[in-house]
Amino acid sequence: MSSDPVDQPVEGQDEPVHQILPLDDGVTAPWGFSAGGVTAGLKGSGRPDMAIVVADDVATASAVFTANRIQAAPVTVSREHLLATGGRARAVVLNSGSANVCCGPDGLQLARDAAAAAAEALGCATEEVLLCSTGVIGEPIPAQPYLDGIAPLVAAADPNGGLDAAEAIMTTDLVSKESAVHVTDDEGGSATIGGMCKGSGMIAPSLATMLAVVTTDAPLDPLVADGMLRRAVEATFNRVSVDGVISTNDTIVLLASGTAVTPPSPTAIEAGLHAVLADLAIQMVRDGEGAEHVIHLTVSGASTEADALAVARKVGDDNLVKTAFAGADPNWGRIIAAVGAAGVDIDPTGIEIAIAGHVVCRGGVKADFDRAAASEAMQAPDVDVRIDLGLGTERATFITCDLTHGYITINAEYTT
């Protein structure tokens, strides 16, 4: 993240009520949290494969899970535990290498056993342990190495162990993903929010395929935390896509320790949470499998925000659009075709499209533009695309990436 503080104004007020300062840190940035990662032997590569995030004491907890109707055993167990505790948790245990989904009763029992083993090592209730898994679907987690790895994993937890945890949850990710901010308000309150996530493929707008743990030292009621998390997810992870595929394991957990001495306003806390999730989301897209370009879509001039978002998602998930960006081809016809397929009311004669600053379509027809210059501009790592529907004042943004040969290679060889 940029090291410059960002002032956040509130509508109707002249002065900012809070400030966000990016930190070079991750999930253990807030006071009261430790994390760690170990190698338990769950991956053939021998790389780290188990991670933990631990609160010093039981924390407020909230989570958002996959929208896929096929759900992994750790998702089922974590849902049960949050319901049983009323939104409290002590730790999140994560593994990579196997998704523990479609593994039958044995997979579900293994998840329960893992939570119990972690609870015993931590000295907390089993229901205060949440679980996340990522990896190959339908391949069972090697049970004994998994369970044997939990005690060493708990022992490895450290206030400086955030990076170890972030690296242990990587699968096809090329880089680990961390983010943190410090937020202050105009009354002297302050809090820290930190997070980590993994995600590179199976990224779609419906939470996005990822595992994430976000922490804060702000004191939050479970209902307040849940509302904040859901709003932040909707505006960040639900606005990105790599391949339009929804996973079975998507999970983002928020833990709030309440250790901040003078916490800021709820508005400041939520703004910091949004900043961390937005940063993690764009890191995922930038690390998308085979991705070479990040595409920043803005749809404006819509009758409703829902219409604008529907158009942005349709364009962002369209494989023909994505392959055009892989080839730096300003083929605006693919974009306008996707706009028309979004299922919202449009007037083709009012549409304007600009790619990398070059207006390529105006009034629904080809604009007079320099194709070579547009193609050259599209070779930048980040490319802006602006679509004006010419119908109203509502807008939406969406972030996606190109579709390259690299994506095909990674996924064609994933289990072989």
SULLINUR-V685691 format. One record per residue. N is the residue number from 0. RES is the residue in one letter. OMEGA is omega in whole degrees, 0 to 359 (999 if undefined). Layout:
BEGIN
N RES OMEGA
N RES OMEGA
END
This chain:
BEGIN
0 M 174
1 S 180
2 S 182
3 D 176
4 P 182
5 V 176
6 D 181
7 Q 179
8 P 174
9 V 182
10 E 178
11 G 178
12 Q 183
13 D 184
14 E 177
15 P 179
16 V 175
17 H 181
18 Q 181
19 I 179
20 L 178
21 P 179
22 L 175
23 D 186
24 D 183
25 G 191
26 V 179
27 T 178
28 A 178
29 P 178
30 W 175
31 G 181
32 F 173
33 S 179
34 A 178
35 G 178
36 G 179
37 V 174
38 T 182
39 A 181
40 G 180
41 L 180
42 K 176
43 G 182
44 S 183
45 G 180
46 R 178
47 P 188
48 D 176
49 M 181
50 A 177
51 I 169
52 V 188
53 V 171
54 A 179
55 D 177
56 D 181
57 V 185
58 A 168
59 T 183
60 A 173
61 S 180
62 A 171
63 V 186
64 F 181
65 T 173
66 A 179
67 N 180
68 R 172
69 I 187
70 Q 184
71 A 178
72 A 179
73 P 176
74 V 179
75 T 182
76 V 181
77 S 175
78 R 181
79 E 183
80 H 178
81 L 178
82 L 183
83 A 183
84 T 184
85 G 178
86 G 177
87 R 177
88 A 177
89 R 186
90 A 171
91 V 177
92 V 184
93 L 173
94 N 172
95 S 181
96 G 176
97 S 181
98 A 184
99 N 176
100 V 185
101 C 178
102 C 173
103 G 181
104 P 180
105 D 179
106 G 179
107 L 179
108 Q 179
109 L 177
110 A 179
111 R 179
112 D 180
113 A 178
114 A 180
115 A 180
116 A 178
117 A 179
118 A 179
119 E 180
120 A 182
121 L 184
122 G 180
123 C 178
124 A 179
125 T 182
126 E 179
127 E 177
128 V 176
129 L 186
130 L 173
131 C 176
132 S 177
133 T 180
134 G 184
135 V 178
136 I 176
137 G 177
138 E 182
139 P 171
140 I 174
141 P 194
142 A 186
143 Q 176
144 P 180
145 Y 181
146 L 179
147 D 182
148 G 187
149 I 180
150 A 176
151 P 179
152 L 178
153 V 180
154 A 182
155 A 183
156 A 186
157 D 178
158 P 178
159 N 186
160 G 183
161 G 181
162 L 178
163 D 179
164 A 182
165 A 179
166 E 184
167 A 181
168 I 180
169 M 173
170 T 175
171 T 176
172 D 175
173 L 180
174 V 173
175 S 186
176 K 180
177 E 176
178 S 177
179 A 176
180 V 171
181 H 182
182 V 176
183 T 175
184 D 187
185 D 177
186 E 177
187 G 178
188 G 179
189 S 177
190 A 179
191 T 175
192 I 179
193 G 181
194 G 173
195 M 175
196 C 170
197 K 178
198 G 181
199 S 175
200 G 188
201 M 180
202 I 183
203 A 180
204 P 172
205 S 191
206 L 187
207 A 183
208 T 183
209 M 165
210 L 179
211 A 171
212 V 179
213 V 183
214 T 173
215 T 175
216 D 178
217 A 175
218 P 182
219 L 170
220 D 181
221 P 180
222 L 178
223 V 179
224 A 181
225 D 179
226 G 179
227 M 183
228 L 182
229 R 178
230 R 180
231 A 178
232 V 181
233 E 184
234 A 184
235 T 182
236 F 176
237 N 179
238 R 177
239 V 177
240 S 170
241 V 184
242 D 176
243 G 183
244 V 180
245 I 182
246 S 180
247 T 191
248 N 184
249 D 179
250 T 168
251 I 183
252 V 173
253 L 176
254 L 180
255 A 186
256 S 182
257 G 182
258 T 178
259 A 184
260 V 179
261 T 185
262 P 178
263 P 179
264 S 175
265 P 178
266 T 180
267 A 180
268 I 181
269 E 177
270 A 177
271 G 177
272 L 178
273 H 181
274 A 180
275 V 181
276 L 179
277 A 179
278 D 179
279 L 181
280 A 181
281 I 174
282 Q 178
283 M 181
284 V 180
285 R 179
286 D 179
287 G 185
288 E 179
289 G 186
290 A 175
291 E 180
292 H 172
293 V 184
294 I 181
295 H 183
296 L 172
297 T 176
298 V 181
299 S 177
300 G 181
301 A 178
302 S 178
303 T 176
304 E 179
305 A 177
306 D 180
307 A 180
308 L 179
309 A 178
310 V 181
311 A 179
312 R 181
313 K 178
314 V 183
315 G 180
316 D 185
317 D 184
318 N 178
319 L 176
320 V 184
321 K 178
322 T 176
323 A 179
324 F 176
325 A 180
326 G 182
327 A 182
328 D 181
329 P 184
330 N 185
331 W 179
332 G 177
333 R 180
334 I 183
335 I 176
336 A 178
337 A 176
338 V 181
339 G 181
340 A 186
341 A 177
342 G 177
343 V 179
344 D 178
345 I 171
346 D 184
347 P 184
348 T 180
349 G 186
350 I 173
351 E 182
352 I 175
353 A 178
354 I 178
355 A 178
356 G 181
357 H 176
358 V 185
359 V 179
360 C 177
361 R 181
362 G 179
363 G 178
364 V 182
365 K 175
366 A 177
367 D 182
368 F 180
369 D 184
370 R 181
371 A 179
372 A 178
373 A 180
374 S 179
375 E 180
376 A 181
377 M 180
378 Q 177
379 A 180
380 P 179
381 D 183
382 V 177
383 D 174
384 V 181
385 R 181
386 I 178
387 D 182
388 L 176
389 G 184
390 L 186
391 G 186
392 T 184
393 E 183
394 R 176
395 A 177
396 T 183
397 F 181
398 I 179
399 T 179
400 C 180
401 D 180
402 L 188
403 T 174
404 H 181
405 G 178
406 Y 181
407 I 181
408 T 182
409 I 186
410 N 175
411 A 184
412 E 191
413 Y 182
414 T 182
415 T 999
END
